[in-house]
Amino acid sequence: MIHIPDDELLKKTGGMYKLTQLVFERAKELSRGAKKLVDIDSPNFITIALEELKQGKL
């Protein structure tokens, strides 16, 4: 399940629009075969992208 981003992610990216853009682009890369940058057991590309961002990998 995808959770709504917390204030930390919004501050890190500069707002909801930029956050959405970053996550969408990264999810698209993952769907095309890019390697995950975090160890997570989710098949959902958006969840993976959010976790990568939260851990500072993006």
Secondary structure, DSSP 8 states (H G I E B T S, - for coil): ------HHHHHHHTSHHHHHHHHHHHHHHHHTT---SS------HHHHHHHHHHTT--
